[in-house]
Amino acid sequence: MLLLRKFKVSGHSMEPVIKNQQRVLVSKIPYLFSKPKAKEIVAFNYQGKILIKRIAEISSDKYSVKGDNSKDSLDSRSFGSISESDILGKVIYIF
């Protein structure tokens, strides 16, 4: 299990908070001590790709995720909720 990972964002789904081609640092450490919370930005696996989205809602250990740019985002509105095991970590730094 990797505790810290760096990703380069490709796309506009999290604008204006995270812009296309910016990098993010994702940490698993916060979720070693508590569960993901609504409004946190997380990285997760979806069909072999890593996506970065904000947790919109939590229901029965299922997480609904949405991009901040709702007009240009592949998110739970398209593919449904994700499970906690899909979440790689919390975005802790944007650069």
C-alpha positions, 0 to 999 in steps of 0.5 A, spaced: 500 500 500 502 506 497 501 512 502 503 518 498 502 518 490 503 524 485 498 524 479 497 529 473 490 531 472 488 530 465 481 534 464 477 540 466 472 536 471 475 539 477 476 546 475 476 551 478 479 548 484 484 543 480 486 545 473 488 541 467 495 539 467 496 540 474 499 535 479 496 533 485 499 529 491 494 524 494 495 521 501 492 514 504 494 516 511 488 520 513 483 514 511 488 510 516 484 513 522 477 515 519 473 514 513 472 519 507 467 525 508 463 529 504 466 535 500 473 531 500 477 531 494 479 524 493 483 519 487 479 513 486 479 507 481 474 507 475 475 502 470 482 501 470 483 509 470 484 514 476 479 519 477 479 525 481 473 528 484 469 531 490 465 526 495 458 529 494 454 524 498 455 518 503 450 513 503 451 506 506 458 505 505 457 508 498 460 514 496 457 519 490 462 523 487 462 529 482 466 533 479 466 541 481 465 542 473 458 539 472 458 540 465 464 537 463 465 531 468 464 523 468 462 522 475 457 518 479 451 521 475 454 517 470 457 511 473 453 510 480 456 510 487 463 507 488 465 503 494 471 505 500 475 500 497 476 504 490 478 510 494 486 511 493 486 517 498 485 524 499 488 530 495 492 533 500 496 538 495 495 541 489 501 544 485 
